[in-house]
Amino acid sequence: MKRRDFLTALSGTAFALGTAPSLGQYIIPQGQVRLVFNENPYGPSPRALAEVKKILALTAYYPDSPYDYPIRDKLVAAIAANHDLGAEQLFVSSGSNEGLQAALMAYGKKGGVLTPALTYDAHLGYAETLGIPITRVPLREDLQVDLTAMEQRIDESVSVVYLANPNNPTGLPIDPDKLRGFCRRVGDRALVIVDEAYNELMAEPTQDSMVDLVREGANVLVTRTFSKIFGLAGMRVGYGMGRPDIIDRVGNHIMAWPNGIGLTAAFHSYEDQAFIAFSRQKVLQGRAMVEKTLRDAGFAPVQSEANFVFVDIGRDAQAFREAMGREGVLINGGYAGYPTYIRVSMGKLEDLEVFDRVFKRVIARA
Ligand SMILES: Cc1ncc(COP(=O)(O)O)c(C=O)c1O
């Protein structure tokens, strides 16, 4: 279900219960538990918030000088140093979504996009609107991305491959050695975009990342975001890492004038190791709680390496999601080809305690 449709569907259910049902104004109705968009409710980092407050009065100005972009350059330099890359191997975008859309615009015109049938798809919908053909390859029975079938499917009609690692909504990581082999073999035929939105939450973030292929000069674009572990979803900052020619080509499709508040918050979050470690620990703790709730109720959650859990509840997931929503707990559920699966995002631990109680109550009568 598309995010916009989802919000429309919700307006008749959980939102009707709240006092001030306006997500647009960032008011979460009292008593509502929001486990739906894979955010980090413990964010933003206190350091980021303190720095943002200092610059609020300067937002009358574009976040640059006539000759450079001080805060963007600082952020790019920090990310580049962390990954042993040069500044010319990075772009910053308005959320990783803008970078993903830009990459599909830059590379999806010659041929189309090849992607798993079940994956994150906001940018894919946008590409389709632009007339870029999308070919979707079914997941394997075990819900893993089928790299073998995808590789076989690459011909002259495909110019870009999109993969999320770990995948959303399954949360499953892709075997890093198999993915490296895949990227190296198909690189002469197509650009491979590896979306690492949840990388920092993986068991082995460095080993599982394809950034080493960027350093090797492979035909790969790795995207990351400040929306997940960094808890800045509303500030809209993401970035991409790739060969300078790839960055150049994608960068031509990224809008000018990045968001100065977002860049400031991103830079100070990136440096805030204590907050990052705290957030990771809360997500892992929360994931274990949600998995326990599901197992206690007799279900087998997919082994997620992200801040959400995907599970087959053996009944109409959309109806179940709506029933949960009526009790003030917002989750996602009902996916094309997977109508009996729900996805539960992490919330604060106390929210997950509410999830535990409500889930058990609703599942007992569903
Ligand atoms: C895999 C994946 N990529 C990208 C995004 C978009 O993130 P951003 O907020 O950086 O645009 C999401 C958001 O849920 C996601 O799950």
PDBQT file of the ligand as one rigid body, heavy atoms in Angstrom, charges set to zero:
ROOT
HETATM    1  C1  LIG A 401      14.911   1.008   2.258  1.00  0.00    +0.000 C 
HETATM    2  C2  LIG A 401      14.546   2.447   2.373  1.00  0.00    +0.000 A 
HETATM    3  N1  LIG A 401      15.183   3.335   1.613  1.00  0.00    +0.000 NA
HETATM    4  C3  LIG A 401      14.910   4.646   1.666  1.00  0.00    +0.000 A 
HETATM    5  C4  LIG A 401      13.929   5.130   2.506  1.00  0.00    +0.000 A 
HETATM    6  C5  LIG A 401      13.623   6.609   2.474  1.00  0.00    +0.000 C 
HETATM    7  O1  LIG A 401      14.305   7.264   3.432  1.00  0.00    +0.000 OA
HETATM    8  P1  LIG A 401      14.549   8.843   3.415  1.00  0.00    +0.000 P 
HETATM    9  O2  LIG A 401      13.822   9.349   4.597  1.00  0.00    +0.000 OA
HETATM   10  O3  LIG A 401      16.032   8.952   3.529  1.00  0.00    +0.000 OA
HETATM   11  O4  LIG A 401      14.052   9.417   2.138  1.00  0.00    +0.000 OA
HETATM   12  C6  LIG A 401      13.223   4.244   3.322  1.00  0.00    +0.000 A 
HETATM   13  C7  LIG A 401      12.168   4.753   4.222  1.00  0.00    +0.000 C 
HETATM   14  O5  LIG A 401      11.437   4.050   4.862  1.00  0.00    +0.000 OA
HETATM   15  C8  LIG A 401      13.543   2.864   3.250  1.00  0.00    +0.000 A 
HETATM   16  O6  LIG A 401      12.907   1.964   3.984  1.00  0.00    +0.000 OA
ENDROOT
TORSDOF 0
